[in-house]
Amino acid sequence: MARHLLKDCDAFHVIRFNQRTATERHEAWLTQRDHGVGGSDLSTILGLNKYATPYTLWLEKTGREQHMDISGKWAVVKGNALETALRARFRSLHPEWECYDGTDKSLVSNTHPCMHASLDGILYDEARGHGVLEIKTANAHRGATDWHDTDGNLMIPDYYMAQVTHYLSVTGWTWGVVYADIGEAEPVEIMFERDEDDITAAITAAESFWGYVERDEPPALTVPDVDDMQTREQPDGFEQADDQEFDRLASLWQSLDDTEKTAKKQKTHVAEQLKTMVGADRAGLISSTCQVGYKTIHFKAQPEKTIPAKDAYEQRRFFVKPL
């Protein structure tokens, strides 16, 4: 039985999800997630998440776009199924620490209320106090690449390091452990320590992003540091741009492109709703402001065409992508 359960303190207050069913608790957690920045959000804000950008996260936090439902993806299903077993195994390996489930609660920073933490597990050590337990799963390929440095030593990937740094920022705690099944014979454990420079960077990034949400202003794309650009391999024929207006226009183009893609998805969704209202047997519906319906277009018959062969050719196509 844990003796040092969490309670409200100077650093944070605890929001507990004690709804009757697991589905209701999950829905309550999703609602709470939209009220601030969570640990997994920070990797996106810092540009470490290859599946999302600060702009797409902003769309979700401002209600312009629904969160992508990834609950059916096998990696997520497997991770959820293994989490309880991994936490129990870690507890059995470390009787010197208290270890208990943290998934039924959200910790909200008192100093930085936009920063929230949902922990996989909570540790307690007599000498060091509370600590974070973060549980992860990865396939063998990512375990071999993301979880090891060039010398083969275990390391926490940057995108997960941002997450646990966020948790230390919220809680004020000084330590934690990542316990991960990365496809090896046994799960691995990697301890991490509080670093005040990293904590400051996490707080600054979270507060800056949440400012965009509160102002309802889309964030600009993150432009890499010049030093970082110089170490990156430069494509053939590309020259270094030293113009701020270039970066502004490129960022604006990307934001508009993301907006256009979102608008197309929303337009398709609304069209399906309107089609359902019109029905299959009507030509359409009309109101005092608009009409919606179908019109029939007749195409003339065309003779069969043979597409002639053509030589190989090259075409210059314009693109903009974040680095």
MIMIDO-369442 format. One record per residue (C-alpha): residue number from 0; residue in one letter; x, y, z. Coordinates in steps of 0.001 Angstrom, whole numbers. Last residue first. Example, Ala and Ser with C-alpha at 12.3 -4.5 7.8 and 13.67 -1.06 7.14 Angstrom:
REM residues 2
SITE,n,res,x,y,z
SITE,1,S,13670,-1060,7140;
SITE,0,A,12300,-4500,7800;
REM end
This chain:
REM residues 323
SITE,n,res,x,y,z
SITE,322,L,13211,21996,-41698;
SITE,321,P,9725,23083,-42755;
SITE,320,K,8619,22422,-46329;
SITE,319,V,7838,24656,-49311;
SITE,318,F,7551,23289,-52821;
SITE,317,F,7577,24508,-56447;
SITE,316,R,7718,21908,-59176;
SITE,315,R,10337,22043,-61944;
SITE,314,Q,9478,19458,-64615;
SITE,313,E,11701,16893,-66312;
SITE,312,Y,10956,14804,-69363;
SITE,311,A,10887,11209,-70530;
SITE,310,D,9635,10817,-74097;
SITE,309,K,6007,10323,-74927;
SITE,308,A,3924,7342,-75980;
SITE,307,P,573,8071,-77538;
SITE,306,I,-2627,7674,-75522;
SITE,305,T,-5099,5696,-77600;
SITE,304,K,-8577,7086,-77414;
SITE,303,E,-11894,5312,-77588;
SITE,302,P,-14541,7565,-79082;
SITE,301,Q,-16400,9911,-76733;
SITE,300,A,-20088,9906,-75858;
SITE,299,K,-21387,13268,-74829;
SITE,298,F,-21578,14069,-71142;
SITE,297,H,-24843,14982,-69450;
SITE,296,I,-24678,16832,-66110;
SITE,295,T,-27458,16241,-63595;
SITE,294,K,-27887,18720,-60784;
SITE,293,Y,-27952,17870,-57111;
SITE,292,G,-29046,19792,-54076;
SITE,291,V,-28552,22717,-51731;
SITE,290,Q,-30405,25988,-51874;
SITE,289,C,-29672,29096,-49897;
SITE,288,T,-30920,31935,-47706;
SITE,287,S,-34675,31606,-47303;
SITE,286,S,-34415,27833,-47502;
SITE,285,I,-34150,25263,-50286;
SITE,284,L,-33614,21502,-50330;
SITE,283,G,-32527,19283,-53221;
SITE,282,A,-33424,16966,-56076;
SITE,281,R,-34858,14611,-53509;
SITE,280,D,-34795,10796,-53401;
SITE,279,A,-31272,10180,-52055;
SITE,278,G,-31500,12451,-49033;
SITE,277,V,-31099,16207,-48743;
SITE,276,M,-30202,15985,-45026;
SITE,275,T,-27691,13189,-45658;
SITE,274,K,-26128,15169,-48497;
SITE,273,L,-25806,18172,-46163;
SITE,272,Q,-23928,16100,-43564;
SITE,271,E,-21617,14682,-46245;
SITE,270,A,-20930,18208,-47527;
SITE,269,V,-20048,19368,-43996;
SITE,268,H,-17410,16608,-43679;
SITE,267,T,-15967,17361,-47122;
SITE,266,K,-15724,21080,-46292;
SITE,265,Q,-14003,20284,-42966;
SITE,264,K,-11401,18183,-44755;
SITE,263,K,-10870,20864,-47400;
SITE,262,A,-10625,23584,-44731;
SITE,261,T,-7927,21620,-42895;
SITE,260,K,-5887,21245,-46081;
SITE,259,E,-6274,24959,-46848;
SITE,258,T,-5253,25939,-43318;
SITE,257,D,-2133,23750,-43528;
SITE,256,D,-1230,25398,-46858;
SITE,255,L,-1869,28832,-45372;
SITE,254,S,456,28055,-42475;
SITE,253,Q,3110,26708,-44856;
SITE,252,W,2894,29804,-47063;
SITE,251,L,3142,32103,-44034;
SITE,250,S,6270,30296,-42841;
SITE,249,A,7851,30616,-46292;
SITE,248,L,6877,34313,-46444;
SITE,247,R,8343,35075,-43021;
SITE,246,D,11520,33072,-43673;
SITE,245,F,12134,34926,-46944;
SITE,244,E,11357,38253,-45271;
SITE,243,Q,14057,37462,-42698;
SITE,242,D,16638,37309,-45486;
SITE,241,D,19861,35339,-45087;
SITE,240,A,19004,32462,-47417;
SITE,239,Q,21739,29808,-47797;
SITE,238,E,22057,28440,-51340;
SITE,237,F,20506,25299,-52771;
SITE,236,G,21941,23708,-55935;
SITE,235,D,22651,20359,-54345;
SITE,234,P,20810,19867,-51060;
SITE,233,Q,22517,21167,-47889;
SITE,232,E,23559,18591,-45276;
SITE,231,R,22718,19990,-41850;
SITE,230,T,25612,21330,-39736;
SITE,229,Q,25219,24843,-41148;
SITE,228,M,21492,24808,-40513;
SITE,227,D,22037,24057,-36830;
SITE,226,D,24406,27021,-36536;
SITE,225,V,21833,29186,-38329;
SITE,224,D,19184,28216,-35786;
SITE,223,P,16159,26456,-37229;
SITE,222,V,12980,28453,-38021;
SITE,221,T,9952,27347,-36046;
SITE,220,L,6812,27875,-38088;
SITE,219,A,4657,30754,-36982;
SITE,218,P,1970,30158,-34389;
SITE,217,P,-1667,30809,-35272;
SITE,216,E,-3312,33589,-33250;
SITE,215,D,-6357,32875,-31118;
SITE,214,R,-4768,35127,-28473;
SITE,213,E,-5201,32418,-25823;
SITE,212,V,-3949,29681,-28161;
SITE,211,Y,-953,31753,-29316;
SITE,210,G,-79,32474,-25673;
SITE,209,W,-259,28750,-25027;
SITE,208,F,2675,28302,-27401;
SITE,207,S,4836,30860,-25568;
SITE,206,E,3957,29424,-22169;
SITE,205,A,4847,25884,-23247;
SITE,204,A,8114,26931,-24920;
SITE,203,T,9241,29106,-21992;
SITE,202,I,8375,26405,-19452;
SITE,201,A,10289,23748,-21406;
SITE,200,A,13335,25998,-21898;
SITE,199,T,13411,26868,-18182;
SITE,198,I,13228,23170,-17256;
SITE,197,D,16012,22348,-19716;
SITE,196,D,18254,24974,-18105;
SITE,195,E,17261,23699,-14646;
SITE,194,D,18232,20098,-15377;
SITE,193,R,16275,17552,-13340;
SITE,192,E,17660,14051,-13517;
SITE,191,F,16894,11025,-15665;
SITE,190,M,17096,7297,-14975;
SITE,189,I,16976,4808,-17818;
SITE,188,E,15276,1421,-17516;
SITE,187,V,15265,-1293,-20160;
SITE,186,P,12620,-3944,-20768;
SITE,185,E,14050,-7449,-21176;
SITE,184,A,15072,-9532,-24200;
SITE,183,E,15152,-6424,-26387;
SITE,182,G,12255,-5024,-28418;
SITE,181,I,12186,-1565,-26916;
SITE,180,D,10060,-2298,-23840;
SITE,179,A,10677,830,-21833;
SITE,178,Y,10977,2008,-18240;
SITE,177,V,11832,5723,-18137;
SITE,176,V,12857,6674,-14615;
SITE,175,G,12497,9890,-12624;
SITE,174,W,14243,12661,-10809;
SITE,173,T,14109,16177,-9367;
SITE,172,W,10443,16893,-8697;
SITE,171,G,8978,20379,-9170;
SITE,170,T,5769,18743,-10374;
SITE,169,V,5011,20769,-13488;
SITE,168,S,8586,21295,-14669;
SITE,167,L,9503,17687,-13824;
SITE,166,Y,6648,16551,-16066;
SITE,165,H,7788,18835,-18900;
SITE,164,T,11275,17374,-18621;
SITE,163,V,9623,13945,-18950;
SITE,162,Q,8032,14934,-22259;
SITE,161,A,11049,16713,-23717;
SITE,160,M,13139,13620,-22966;
SITE,159,Y,10533,11584,-24853;
SITE,158,Y,11033,13582,-28073;
SITE,157,D,14795,13632,-27538;
SITE,156,P,15055,9841,-27328;
SITE,155,I,16135,8547,-23885;
SITE,154,M,19573,6962,-24140;
SITE,153,L,21130,3494,-23918;
SITE,152,N,24722,3259,-25078;
SITE,151,G,25504,1858,-28522;
SITE,150,D,28390,4213,-29243;
SITE,149,T,26354,6231,-31741;
SITE,148,D,23617,6689,-29145;
SITE,147,H,20911,4122,-28447;
SITE,146,W,17135,4458,-27951;
SITE,145,D,16226,5975,-31321;
SITE,144,T,18081,3457,-33485;
SITE,143,A,17940,-45,-31996;
SITE,142,G,14686,485,-30158;
SITE,141,R,13205,2089,-33255;
SITE,140,H,13906,-1099,-35196;
SITE,139,A,12875,-3467,-32390;
SITE,138,N,9460,-1884,-31986;
SITE,137,A,8824,574,-29191;
SITE,136,T,7009,602,-25861;
SITE,135,K,7144,3294,-23189;
SITE,134,I,6480,3733,-19476;
SITE,133,E,7295,6979,-17644;
SITE,132,L,7810,6801,-13884;
SITE,131,V,8250,10254,-12363;
SITE,130,G,9733,10886,-8926;
SITE,129,H,8578,11769,-5417;
SITE,128,G,11000,12206,-2527;
SITE,127,R,14743,11930,-2936;
SITE,126,A,15891,10144,243;
SITE,125,E,12827,8067,1110;
SITE,124,D,12122,7347,-2561;
SITE,123,Y,8637,7711,-4019;
SITE,122,L,7586,6860,-7534;
SITE,121,I,4505,7823,-9534;
SITE,120,G,3464,6041,-12707;
SITE,119,D,2111,6673,-16183;
SITE,118,L,1907,10396,-15437;
SITE,117,S,-516,12952,-16848;
SITE,116,A,1074,16389,-16452;
SITE,115,H,-420,19802,-17191;
SITE,114,M,1189,23146,-18047;
SITE,113,C,-1213,26022,-18858;
SITE,112,P,-1426,26835,-15161;
SITE,111,H,2234,27944,-14934;
SITE,110,T,2815,28708,-11247;
SITE,109,N,98,26394,-9940;
SITE,108,S,1048,23612,-12345;
SITE,107,V,-1811,21207,-13062;
SITE,106,L,-1430,17497,-12284;
SITE,105,S,-3873,15217,-14072;
SITE,104,K,-5301,12055,-12500;
SITE,103,D,-6356,8475,-13128;
SITE,102,T,-3167,7522,-14977;
SITE,101,G,-763,7803,-12036;
SITE,100,D,-492,4150,-11055;
SITE,99,Y,1776,3270,-8139;
SITE,98,C,5386,2772,-7181;
SITE,97,E,6914,3059,-3727;
SITE,96,W,10615,2515,-4013;
SITE,95,E,13000,34,-2360;
SITE,94,P,10899,-2838,-3731;
SITE,93,H,12344,-2059,-7152;
SITE,92,L,12125,-5086,-9459;
SITE,91,S,8562,-5920,-8385;
SITE,90,R,7435,-2349,-9033;
SITE,89,F,9032,-2387,-12492;
SITE,88,R,7162,-5586,-13294;
SITE,87,A,3848,-4109,-12150;
SITE,86,R,4401,-969,-14237;
SITE,85,L,5310,-3077,-17252;
SITE,84,A,2211,-5245,-16856;
SITE,83,T,-77,-2217,-16543;
SITE,82,E,1485,-531,-19573;
SITE,81,L,1517,-3608,-21808;
SITE,80,A,-2081,-3415,-23016;
SITE,79,N,-1944,345,-23518;
SITE,78,G,1286,84,-25503;
SITE,77,K,-42,-2755,-27647;
SITE,76,V,-3224,-877,-28504;
SITE,75,V,-1217,2281,-29231;
SITE,74,A,1275,477,-31507;
SITE,73,W,-1636,-1380,-33129;
SITE,72,K,-3469,1765,-34127;
SITE,71,G,-7071,1742,-32947;
SITE,70,S,-6654,4473,-30340;
SITE,69,I,-5170,6820,-32944;
SITE,68,D,-8153,9186,-33085;
SITE,67,M,-6818,12434,-34512;
SITE,66,H,-7875,15285,-32280;
SITE,65,Q,-10634,17296,-33910;
SITE,64,E,-9795,20480,-35753;
SITE,63,R,-10665,24111,-35190;
SITE,62,G,-11166,23570,-31470;
SITE,61,T,-8454,26021,-30418;
SITE,60,K,-6280,23272,-28929;
SITE,59,E,-6662,21127,-32050;
SITE,58,L,-5748,23854,-34547;
SITE,57,W,-2862,24873,-32293;
SITE,56,L,-1530,21303,-32414;
SITE,55,T,-1686,21457,-36218;
SITE,54,Y,290,24716,-36076;
SITE,53,P,2874,23465,-33591;
SITE,52,T,3532,20587,-36014;
SITE,51,A,2577,16913,-35956;
SITE,50,Y,3820,13451,-37023;
SITE,49,K,7561,14188,-36961;
SITE,48,N,7400,15244,-33317;
SITE,47,L,10588,17007,-32224;
SITE,46,G,9570,20497,-33357;
SITE,45,L,9711,22009,-29860;
SITE,44,I,5931,22490,-29752;
SITE,43,T,5441,18893,-30899;
SITE,42,S,7761,17552,-28183;
SITE,41,L,5868,19720,-25694;
SITE,40,D,2494,18268,-26613;
SITE,39,S,3492,14812,-25290;
SITE,38,G,3945,16329,-21838;
SITE,37,G,658,18176,-21801;
SITE,36,V,-145,21795,-22658;
SITE,35,G,-3437,23224,-21427;
SITE,34,H,-7212,23167,-21367;
SITE,33,D,-7540,20714,-24266;
SITE,32,R,-6133,17890,-22131;
SITE,31,Q,-8926,18337,-19575;
SITE,30,T,-11519,17389,-22171;
SITE,29,L,-9529,14330,-23215;
SITE,28,W,-9164,13280,-19553;
SITE,27,A,-12917,13553,-19001;
SITE,26,E,-13514,11413,-22083;
SITE,25,H,-11033,8819,-20788;
SITE,24,R,-12751,8717,-17406;
SITE,23,E,-16130,8250,-19081;
SITE,22,T,-14776,5398,-21205;
SITE,21,A,-13187,3739,-18157;
SITE,20,T,-16548,3792,-16397;
SITE,19,R,-17843,5402,-13189;
SITE,18,Q,-16033,8725,-13315;
SITE,17,N,-13179,9192,-10844;
SITE,16,F,-10856,11360,-12917;
SITE,15,R,-8825,13299,-10384;
SITE,14,I,-7496,16828,-10862;
SITE,13,V,-4472,17388,-8632;
SITE,12,H,-2955,20746,-7740;
SITE,11,F,622,21761,-8446;
SITE,10,A,3871,23213,-7085;
SITE,9,D,2703,24462,-3671;
SITE,8,C,891,21218,-2915;
SITE,7,D,-2337,19356,-3702;
SITE,6,K,-2137,15664,-2882;
SITE,5,L,-279,12675,-4215;
SITE,4,L,-52,9412,-2318;
SITE,3,H,2947,8863,-37;
SITE,2,R,2146,5692,1872;
SITE,1,A,1477,3361,-1055;
SITE,0,M,0,0,0;
REM end
